[in-house]
Amino acid sequence: MMADGWLEVAHRDELQPGMMKRVDIAGQRYLLANAGGQIYAVDDLCSHEEVSLYLGCIDGDTIKCSLHGSRFSLKNGEPLDPPATEPIKTYPIKISSDHIYLMKKTA
Ligand code: FES
């Protein structure tokens, strides 16, 4: 845990390129993904149906849903293929002393 709203969610070793981690913070699930060395944090739930994107796979800088195949940009959460039409949320990440921190935004 870190002050000023940043939450420690992983150690860098847990997220080598191509790896994902799902974290639950106060009942909300987030997905961390290392796409080609860049770490992103997005909502774990697909915007199409309530399916965990953790069950999908990283494809370039997108996460592909395992159920109907929509890909979402890990950079901005936008859906790139049907059937999903709504974006997923993305969250700021920072890395300090090999620990990964997520900024949980409140709506
Ligand atoms: S549940 Fe993800 S694309 Fe349908």
Residues whose N, C-alpha, C, O or C-beta is under 5 A from the ligand:
A	BS01	FES	C46 H48 E49 V51 C65 L67 H68 G69 S70 A84
